[in-house]
Amino acid sequence: MAEAFLQILIDNITSFLEGELSLLFGFENEFENLSSGFSTIQAVLEDAQKKQLKDKAIKNWLQKLNAAAYKVDDILDECKYEAARLKQYQLGRCHPGIITFRHKIGKRMKEMMEKLDAIAKERMDIHLQEKLLERQAARQETGSILTEPQVYRRDKEEDEIVKILINYVSDAQQLSVLPIVGMGGLGKTTLAQMVFNDQRVIEHFNPKIWICVSDNFNEKRLIKAILESAEGRPLLGDMDLAPLQKKLQELLNGKDTYSS
C-alpha cells in the first residue's frame, strides 16, 4: 500500500468527523479510534515498504493493512450513501431502516477496530522502525498547488465518460458496465457523482438511478434500491425476486437508463 493512500484515508476520516455525518450515525468514537490506529501504523509504513521484498512476514502484514484500509474506506462510502438516501426520502434518525443500518455498520466498525488493533500490535513483532512524521505543514502548504491539476483531470475524465455514455446511446448499442477503477480515496465516487449530475447526462437519460453496491451483494436488495431510486419513494412490503424483476422491467422498458 502506498503511504499516500493511507494519508488520504486518514484525511477522509477527519473530514467525516468534522462534518455532520458522524453525528447523524453516532460513530464519532469509532472513527476517531480508527484514525488514531492508522496514524500509529503510518509511522512504520515507510520501513515496511522497504523491507517487504525480503521479509514475507512484513509483506503479509502490509496485505492485511491494505485490506483493512479498503474496508474502512467502503464503510465511509456506505455512510455517505445512506445519508444521501435519508435526505432524499426525508427519513428521520429513528426510522427502522436507519436503526438497522447503524447496527450493521456498528458491528463492522467494531470488527475493523479489533483487526486494526491486532495489525498495530503485530508491527512490534516484525520489528518495524518508526519514523517521525513531520509532513502535515508541508502537505498544507502544497495543498493549493495540487488541487487545480486534480480538478482538471477529473473534469477531463468526466467529459470523456459522458461522451462515451452518450455516443453509445446514439449508436443504439448496449453498454452494460463502464467501470471506474483505482485505489480507495482517489475520488472514484466523486467522479461518478460528477458524471451523474452532468447536464448532458440529465438530458439524455431518463430515469437516472444512483445505487450503492456493498460488499454483501444481494440481487433482491439491489433491484429494490433501483426501484426506490427511480420512483423516488420507499418500496413498501417484502416482494419476491421475480415480481421485483418484472416491476423493474416494466419501469425501464423502452427507456435510456443511466445507473451509477
MOLINTA-V890051 format. One record per residue. N is the residue number from 1. PHI is phi in radians with two decimals (NA if undefined). BURIAL is + if it has 24 or more other ideal C-beta (glycine too) atoms within 12 Angstrom, else -. D_LAST is the distance of its C-alpha to the last C-alpha in Angstrom with 2 decimals. Layout:
# MOLINTA-V890051
N&PHI&BURIAL&D_LAST, N&PHI&BURIAL&D_LAST
This chain:
# MOLINTA-V890051
1&NA&+&27.20, 2&-1.26&-&27.67, 3&-1.07&+&29.37, 4&-1.08&-&27.04, 5&-1.12&+&24.01, 6&-1.10&+&26.03, 7&-1.15&+&26.94, 8&-1.06&+&23.35, 9&-1.11&+&22.63, 10&-1.07&+&25.84, 11&-1.11&+&24.93, 12&-1.13&+&21.54, 13&-1.13&+&23.54, 14&-1.06&-&26.08, 15&-1.08&-&23.65, 16&-1.08&+&22.31, 17&-1.19&+&25.97, 18&-1.37&-&26.91, 19&-1.56&-&24.27, 20&-1.59&-&24.26, 21&-1.16&+&21.75, 22&-1.13&+&24.45, 23&-1.21&-&26.81, 24&-1.09&+&24.40, 25&-1.74&+&24.06, 26&1.33&-&27.45, 27&-1.97&+&26.72, 28&-1.01&-&28.69, 29&-1.10&-&31.33, 30&-1.10&+&29.05, 31&-1.20&+&26.91, 32&-1.12&-&30.17, 33&-1.14&+&31.68, 34&-1.13&+&28.78, 35&-1.08&+&28.93, 36&-1.11&-&32.69, 37&-1.12&+&32.46, 38&-1.14&+&30.18, 39&-1.14&+&32.52, 40&-1.10&+&35.49, 41&-1.19&+&34.06, 42&-1.01&+&33.10, 43&-1.16&+&36.85, 44&-1.92&+&37.50, 45&-1.14&+&34.41, 46&-1.09&+&36.14, 47&-1.13&-&39.09, 48&-1.13&+&36.94, 49&-1.14&+&35.16, 50&-1.24&-&38.62, 51&-1.67&-&40.06, 52&-1.11&+&37.32, 53&-1.21&-&38.58, 54&-1.84&-&42.00, 55&-2.28&-&41.22, 56&-1.14&-&39.19, 57&-1.10&-&39.16, 58&-1.21&+&37.53, 59&-1.09&-&34.94, 60&-1.12&-&34.10, 61&-1.09&+&34.01, 62&-1.12&+&31.47, 63&-1.14&-&29.24, 64&-1.16&+&29.43, 65&-1.11&+&28.68, 66&-1.05&+&25.64, 67&-1.09&-&24.26, 68&-1.13&+&25.05, 69&-1.11&+&23.39, 70&-1.12&+&20.04, 71&-1.17&+&20.27, 72&-1.15&+&21.14, 73&-1.09&+&18.21, 74&-1.12&+&15.92, 75&-1.09&+&17.95, 76&-1.02&+&17.45, 77&-1.09&+&13.64, 78&-1.15&+&14.09, 79&-1.14&+&16.68, 80&-1.13&+&14.63, 81&-1.13&+&11.90, 82&-1.12&+&14.93, 83&-1.11&+&16.63, 84&-1.14&-&13.95, 85&-1.16&+&14.20, 86&-1.02&+&17.95, 87&-1.18&-&18.03, 88&-1.11&-&16.05, 89&-1.68&-&18.36, 90&0.95&-&21.32, 91&-1.62&-&22.15, 92&-1.45&-&25.08, 93&-1.13&-&25.56, 94&-1.65&-&27.78, 95&-1.06&-&25.38, 96&-0.91&-&25.74, 97&-1.13&+&22.06, 98&-1.25&+&22.19, 99&-1.09&-&25.45, 100&-1.10&-&24.07, 101&-1.08&+&21.15, 102&-1.08&+&23.78, 103&-1.13&-&26.00, 104&-1.13&-&23.45, 105&-1.18&+&22.33, 106&-1.05&-&25.99, 107&-1.13&-&27.07, 108&-1.17&+&24.64, 109&-1.11&+&25.79, 110&-1.09&-&29.36, 111&-1.09&-&28.81, 112&-1.19&+&27.27, 113&-1.14&+&30.22, 114&-1.15&-&32.64, 115&-1.14&+&31.10, 116&-1.18&+&31.05, 117&-1.10&-&34.61, 118&-1.15&-&35.73, 119&-1.12&+&34.16, 120&-1.13&+&35.90, 121&-1.21&-&39.19, 122&-1.14&+&38.95, 123&-1.07&+&38.99, 124&-1.27&-&42.63, 125&-1.21&-&43.53, 126&-1.73&+&42.35, 127&1.00&-&44.23, 128&-1.50&+&41.61, 129&-1.63&-&42.99, 130&-1.41&-&41.47, 131&-2.17&-&41.00, 132&-1.13&-&41.33, 133&-1.64&-&38.15, 134&-2.16&-&39.18, 135&-1.89&-&36.04, 136&-1.08&-&34.71, 137&-1.11&-&36.83, 138&-1.11&-&36.06, 139&-1.17&-&32.31, 140&-1.18&-&32.71, 141&-1.19&-&34.89, 142&-1.58&-&32.58, 143&-1.02&-&29.36, 144&-1.16&-&29.82, 145&-1.28&-&30.55, 146&-1.39&-&27.38, 147&-1.10&-&25.06, 148&-1.09&-&25.56, 149&-1.07&-&24.89, 150&-1.13&-&21.69, 151&-1.14&-&20.41, 152&-1.08&-&21.69, 153&-1.12&-&19.92, 154&-1.16&+&16.53, 155&-1.07&-&17.37, 156&-1.14&-&18.46, 157&-1.15&+&15.42, 158&-1.03&+&13.21, 159&-1.08&-&15.69, 160&-1.13&-&15.73, 161&-1.14&+&12.04, 162&-1.05&+&12.25, 163&-1.10&-&15.50, 164&-1.08&+&14.34, 165&-1.08&+&11.73, 166&-1.19&+&14.51, 167&-1.13&-&17.26, 168&-1.13&-&15.90, 169&-1.16&-&15.76, 170&-1.12&-&19.22, 171&-1.52&-&20.62, 172&1.03&-&19.58, 173&-1.71&-&18.17, 174&-1.72&-&15.55, 175&-1.81&-&12.69, 176&-1.32&-&11.55, 177&-2.46&-&9.57, 178&-2.07&+&9.43, 179&-1.35&-&9.84, 180&-2.00&+&10.42, 181&-1.98&-&13.55, 182&2.70&-&16.26, 183&-1.13&-&18.25, 184&-1.10&+&17.17, 185&1.52&+&17.72, 186&-1.62&-&17.25, 187&1.75&+&14.34, 188&-1.10&+&11.27, 189&-1.13&+&9.39, 190&-1.06&+&11.30, 191&-1.10&+&10.51, 192&-1.08&+&6.70, 193&-1.16&+&7.96, 194&-1.09&+&10.58, 195&-1.14&+&8.77, 196&-1.03&+&6.86, 197&-1.72&-&10.49, 198&-1.14&+&12.39, 199&-1.06&-&15.08, 200&-1.15&+&14.97, 201&-1.20&+&11.43, 202&-1.04&-&12.66, 203&-1.32&-&15.74, 204&-1.63&+&14.51, 205&-2.06&+&11.85, 206&-2.62&-&12.94, 207&-1.48&+&11.41, 208&-1.81&+&8.06, 209&-2.28&+&6.32, 210&-1.96&+&4.90, 211&-2.36&+&6.23, 212&-2.02&+&8.09, 213&-1.76&+&9.79, 214&-1.50&-&13.23, 215&-1.07&-&16.22, 216&-1.49&-&17.68, 217&-1.17&-&15.51, 218&-2.48&-&16.63, 219&-1.06&-&15.71, 220&-1.11&-&17.35, 221&-1.11&-&15.64, 222&-1.16&-&12.15, 223&-1.12&+&13.25, 224&-1.09&+&14.89, 225&-1.14&+&11.93, 226&-1.12&+&10.12, 227&-1.10&+&13.54, 228&-1.12&+&14.12, 229&-1.18&+&11.11, 230&-1.19&+&12.11, 231&-1.55&-&15.74, 232&1.27&-&15.61, 233&-2.72&-&18.01, 234&-1.12&-&18.65, 235&-1.62&+&19.58, 236&-1.41&-&23.20, 237&1.46&-&25.10, 238&-1.93&-&24.46, 239&-1.82&-&23.64, 240&-1.27&-&24.01, 241&-1.10&-&21.37, 242&-1.04&-&22.96, 243&-1.09&-&23.02, 244&-1.13&+&19.39, 245&-1.10&-&18.52, 246&-1.14&-&20.94, 247&-1.10&+&19.62, 248&-1.17&+&16.06, 249&-1.09&-&17.73, 250&-1.14&-&19.84, 251&-1.19&+&17.12, 252&-1.71&+&15.13, 253&-1.02&-&18.35, 254&1.35&-&18.98, 255&-2.00&-&15.87, 256&-1.51&+&13.46, 257&-1.92&+&10.07, 258&-2.08&+&6.68, 259&-2.14&+&3.79, 260&-2.18&+&0.00
